[in-house]
Amino acid sequence: DAPGGPSSKPTVTLPAVSLAMPFAALLLNGFKTLETRNNELFAPYEGRRVVVRVGMKDWDNASWKLWHPAGAADLRPGFRRGDAAGVVDVGETRRLASFD
């Protein structure tokens, strides 16, 4: 059918961010609710939904395992690196001078 025809489904266009593992999975699995960065990646998306793409790289520090249960960073069945694996709502964003 032609676009807009009877079998067309509505579409939504959303911005996307790519997050390294394990952070993409921790976020999508509900274990990660706060994101700290040294840049303002999320500022333009405050109050909006964004697609989370699972990055191809791993974060090179395993300290996250100290605070999360086994399996927390597993991708849901059917998803792999490089996939757009979920949608999240971006809350308040702010620039901090320090972590005090």
C-alpha positions as CSV (number, residue, x, y, z in Angstrom):
1,D,0.0,0.0,0.0
2,A,1.0,3.6,-0.5
3,P,2.2,5.6,2.5
4,G,-0.8,6.8,4.4
5,G,-2.9,4.0,3.0
6,P,-5.3,1.8,5.0
7,S,-2.6,-0.6,6.3
8,S,-0.1,2.2,7.3
9,K,0.8,2.3,10.9
10,P,1.5,5.6,12.7
11,T,5.2,6.3,13.3
12,V,7.1,8.4,15.8
13,T,10.5,9.8,15.3
14,L,12.6,10.0,18.5
15,P,16.2,11.1,19.2
16,A,18.6,8.3,20.1
17,V,21.6,8.0,22.3
18,S,24.2,5.2,22.3
19,L,25.4,4.0,25.7
20,A,28.2,1.6,26.4
21,M,27.6,-1.7,28.1
22,P,26.8,-2.3,30.9
23,F,25.1,1.1,31.2
24,A,22.6,0.6,28.4
25,A,21.4,-2.6,29.9
26,L,21.4,-1.3,33.5
27,L,19.2,1.7,32.4
28,L,16.8,-0.4,30.3
29,N,16.5,-3.0,33.1
30,G,15.6,-0.3,35.6
31,F,18.7,-0.6,37.8
32,K,20.2,2.7,36.6
33,T,18.1,5.9,37.2
34,L,20.8,8.6,37.3
35,E,23.3,9.4,34.7
36,T,26.4,11.5,35.4
37,R,28.6,12.8,32.6
38,N,31.3,15.3,32.0
39,N,29.3,16.7,29.0
40,E,25.7,17.8,28.4
41,L,24.6,14.9,26.2
42,F,21.1,14.7,27.6
43,A,20.4,18.4,28.1
44,P,18.6,18.8,24.7
45,Y,16.3,15.9,25.6
46,E,15.1,17.0,29.0
47,G,11.5,16.1,29.4
48,R,11.5,14.0,26.2
49,R,11.7,10.3,25.4
50,V,14.8,9.0,23.7
51,V,15.7,5.7,22.2
52,V,18.6,3.8,23.8
53,R,21.0,2.1,21.4
54,V,23.3,-0.5,22.9
55,G,26.8,0.5,22.2
56,M,29.4,-1.8,20.8
57,K,32.0,-1.1,23.5
58,D,32.3,-2.0,27.2
59,W,33.0,0.5,29.9
60,D,36.5,-0.5,31.1
61,N,35.8,-0.5,34.8
62,A,33.9,-3.4,36.5
63,S,33.2,-1.4,39.7
64,W,29.5,-1.3,38.7
65,K,29.3,-4.9,39.7
66,L,29.7,-3.9,43.4
67,W,26.3,-2.2,43.4
68,H,24.1,-4.3,41.1
69,P,22.9,-8.0,41.3
70,A,24.0,-10.6,38.9
71,G,22.1,-10.4,35.6
72,A,21.3,-6.7,36.0
73,A,23.4,-5.9,32.9
74,D,22.1,-8.6,30.7
75,L,20.3,-7.5,27.6
76,R,16.7,-8.7,27.2
77,P,16.2,-11.7,25.0
78,G,16.4,-10.9,21.3
79,F,18.6,-7.8,21.7
80,R,22.3,-7.4,21.1
81,R,24.9,-4.7,20.8
82,G,24.1,-2.2,18.1
83,D,20.4,-2.5,18.6
84,A,17.9,0.2,19.5
85,A,16.8,-1.7,22.6
86,G,14.4,0.6,24.4
87,V,12.9,4.0,25.1
88,V,13.4,6.0,28.3
89,D,12.2,9.4,29.6
90,V,14.9,11.9,30.3
91,G,14.2,13.8,33.5
92,E,15.8,17.0,34.9
93,T,19.3,17.7,33.6
94,R,21.7,20.1,35.2
95,R,25.4,21.0,35.1
96,L,27.2,20.5,38.4
97,A,30.4,22.2,39.3
98,S,31.4,19.2,41.4
99,F,29.9,16.1,42.9
100,D,29.7,17.6,46.4
